Amino acid sequence: MAILEASRIHKSYGSKFNSQEVLKGIDLRVEKGEFVSIMGSSGSGKTTLLNVLSSIDKVNLGSIQIEGHTFTAMKEKQLAEFRKRHLGFIFQDYNLLDTLTVKENILLPLTIQKLPRQEAEKRFAAVTSELGISDLAHKYPSEISGGQKQRTSAARAFIHEPSIIFADEPTGALDSKSAADLLNKLSGMNSSREATIIMVTHDPFAASYCSRVVFIKDGQVFTQLNRGGDSRQAFFNDIIKTQGVLGGVQVEA
């Protein structure tokens, strides 16, 4: 069952007489429970695609549906309500509030939804246990590591059980050990919760944790790779080869 359907997406920046077309008629379908990575070289349009799919930016032409809701046709007030209930975000720079504890940061989406305290506590206990940060509840962001901050950010994205979680270079600021730990946790939650995750990354190692990789080139879908029954190492090797065709950065397997 498709949870996201994007049809003929166009996005341009600039004025009428000096316009740069970044997305050029992209079609994309994501099934419920998929873990999808979007890859492409710098300037390919991958971040712009994530931004329009997640409602952060608006398309010029085309439509995007999430769970049957065409949010590209929504007014701003409707869109704000839609985001609160259906979307979760993990950003490269964490976007945590320094004046709030780890627990308070994670509970923010539920506070906005005014979920009963008992249910909020139950969800908090579950998501922090899965991400291995239960013991950090009363610490502040300044007191924890980068990897712990990103797992806190992930917990905040998962806690209100959104339709889709969008992750923008979530391992970009992490060392290799913290990155692998986060990716293992995300992969596990994708499986155990049937959570749908769409991640932009430049890193083939990160992309190898996904079930499918969509490669963007010059504002269009260039090709896609499905992991299927392949091992993560085999999938990583396939990603590297495709990056080579795209003109991406080569990484030794």
Secondary structure, DSSP 8 states (H G I E B T S, - for coil): -EEEEEEEEEEEEEETTEEEEEEEEEEEEEETT-EEEEE--TTSSHHHHHHHHTTSS--SEEEEEETTEEGGG--HHHHHHHHHHHEEEEETT----TTS-HHHHHHHHHHHHT--HHHHHHHHHHHHHHTT-GGGTT--GGGS-HHHHHHHHHHHHHTT--SEEEEESTTTTS-HHHHHHHHHHHHHHHHHS--EEEEE-S-HHHHTTSSEEEEEETTEEEEEEE-TT--HHHHHHHHHHHHHHHT------
